[in-house]
Amino acid sequence: MNGGAAQDAAQRLRAQAIEKTREMTRVPLMGASGTRLLDLSRENPDNVNLSEVDRLISHDPALASKVLRVANSTYYSMRQEVTTVRQGIMTIGLHDLMSLVVVTSLMDRFKGASPVKSLDPVQFWMHSVAVGSAAKVGASYCAASYLAPGEVGVAALLHDIGKGLFIRFFAEEYDDVVLAAAEDGRPLEEVEAETFGISHDELGGMLAAEWKLPEFIGQVAAHHHRPREAERTYHDVVALVSWANSFVKREGIGNSGNAYYPPAEEISALSPSGDGSAKPSVGKALEPRRGEIVKAIAGSLGTMADTINPTGETQEEIEEKAREDVARVRTEREGAAARASQKRRGLLGRLLDFFRI
């Protein structure tokens, strides 16, 4: 495909992606219970009304069932069965409860998608949950005073929502994009922009705005790869999530589909102030707390295990399956390319024979 044709194709895909964004956001991200829970966690993050949380969840049968199932999972290994929603909330904890609500809502909104063979869905959600957990811990040390750690964690959990739209509506094209970025060692967002005329971070900002999510969530979704482009008010939060995203990739937890991440010294030098002077860098503040962060991530993934990984596969099994899927896709591509080349050579041979006569 020549440059002009590729650009035209990208513009068409961009228009389709924006239209799908508007179409998807006609339905709220979360139901009434989930939305109210998110509001409660923001209104008074240090003293959330447990009775109100209990009431909201108890009046939502699907959510109440999910809370009880998670609280009684093997991860918590409770000596006695958890039989009430209130006990379930106490067992899970408010932050992991909110993460559970958000992840469940996202998975519901993006369900029905054709599989992207080069991006395992379990690994994708593992990455998102891990970034949310890492950012929440980090927020205790270097985030904005106007946001509670739990709020930062939810924003980080949602940082890749733009990818969800690509996966939901453009699985075949996105498969090619993920593979091309990995093979060329390039940032995924660059290859997305070339193919679709728009990247997942730009789409994520649009989704957050259309869903009327808090502005700091939209800023994280839109600028987590370029935190210095965020509005100054949100530099600290976006820099923290950017660092958490890089940290989780370096630790090899899950897979976001984006194998590229900035050099450690570059991402660690990000300053919450945005200018590198007013506060210590994110890396300087958080790298020494690696053990605490990894432990928190393990806890969150344990809570989410039955939700994001209902088959119970280990990460090693998931990674092996992902490698097999990628190898199969590459073989299929190479076979198709070989057949196309053979067809072209056959046509050329016939033309040469014709002109020899």
GIZIGI-V539777 format. One record per residue. SS is DSSP state (a for helix, b for strand, c for the rest). Layout:
BEGIN
ss=SS
ss=SS
END
This chain:
BEGIN
ss=c
ss=c
ss=a
ss=a
ss=a
ss=a
ss=a
ss=a
ss=a
ss=a
ss=a
ss=a
ss=a
ss=a
ss=a
ss=a
ss=a
ss=a
ss=a
ss=a
ss=a
ss=a
ss=a
ss=a
ss=c
ss=c
ss=c
ss=c
ss=c
ss=c
ss=c
ss=a
ss=a
ss=a
ss=a
ss=a
ss=a
ss=a
ss=a
ss=a
ss=a
ss=a
ss=a
ss=c
ss=c
ss=c
ss=c
ss=c
ss=c
ss=a
ss=a
ss=a
ss=a
ss=a
ss=a
ss=a
ss=a
ss=a
ss=c
ss=c
ss=a
ss=a
ss=a
ss=a
ss=a
ss=a
ss=a
ss=a
ss=a
ss=a
ss=a
ss=c
ss=c
ss=c
ss=c
ss=c
ss=c
ss=c
ss=c
ss=c
ss=c
ss=c
ss=c
ss=c
ss=a
ss=a
ss=a
ss=a
ss=a
ss=a
ss=a
ss=a
ss=c
ss=a
ss=a
ss=a
ss=a
ss=a
ss=a
ss=a
ss=a
ss=a
ss=a
ss=a
ss=a
ss=a
ss=a
ss=a
ss=a
ss=c
ss=c
ss=c
ss=c
ss=c
ss=c
ss=c
ss=c
ss=c
ss=c
ss=c
ss=a
ss=a
ss=a
ss=a
ss=a
ss=a
ss=a
ss=a
ss=a
ss=a
ss=a
ss=a
ss=a
ss=a
ss=a
ss=a
ss=a
ss=a
ss=a
ss=a
ss=a
ss=a
ss=c
ss=c
ss=c
ss=c
ss=c
ss=c
ss=a
ss=a
ss=a
ss=a
ss=a
ss=a
ss=a
ss=a
ss=a
ss=c
ss=c
ss=c
ss=a
ss=a
ss=a
ss=a
ss=a
ss=a
ss=a
ss=a
ss=a
ss=c
ss=a
ss=a
ss=a
ss=a
ss=a
ss=a
ss=a
ss=a
ss=a
ss=a
ss=a
ss=a
ss=a
ss=a
ss=c
ss=c
ss=c
ss=a
ss=a
ss=a
ss=a
ss=a
ss=a
ss=a
ss=a
ss=a
ss=c
ss=c
ss=c
ss=a
ss=a
ss=a
ss=a
ss=a
ss=a
ss=a
ss=a
ss=a
ss=a
ss=a
ss=c
ss=c
ss=c
ss=c
ss=a
ss=a
ss=a
ss=a
ss=a
ss=a
ss=a
ss=a
ss=a
ss=c
ss=c
ss=c
ss=a
ss=a
ss=a
ss=c
ss=c
ss=a
ss=a
ss=a
ss=a
ss=a
ss=a
ss=a
ss=a
ss=a
ss=a
ss=a
ss=a
ss=a
ss=a
ss=a
ss=a
ss=a
ss=a
ss=a
ss=a
ss=c
ss=c
ss=c
ss=c
ss=c
ss=c
ss=c
ss=c
ss=c
ss=c
ss=c
ss=c
ss=a
ss=a
ss=a
ss=a
ss=a
ss=c
ss=c
ss=b
ss=c
ss=c
ss=c
ss=c
ss=c
ss=c
ss=c
ss=c
ss=c
ss=b
ss=a
ss=a
ss=a
ss=a
ss=a
ss=a
ss=a
ss=a
ss=a
ss=a
ss=a
ss=a
ss=a
ss=a
ss=a
ss=a
ss=a
ss=a
ss=a
ss=a
ss=a
ss=a
ss=a
ss=a
ss=a
ss=a
ss=a
ss=c
ss=c
ss=c
ss=c
ss=c
ss=c
ss=a
ss=a
ss=a
ss=a
ss=a
ss=a
ss=a
ss=a
ss=a
ss=a
ss=a
ss=a
ss=a
ss=a
ss=a
ss=a
ss=a
ss=a
ss=a
ss=a
ss=a
ss=a
ss=a
ss=a
ss=a
ss=a
ss=a
ss=a
ss=a
ss=a
ss=a
ss=a
ss=a
ss=a
ss=a
ss=a
ss=a
ss=a
ss=a
ss=a
ss=a
ss=a
ss=c
END
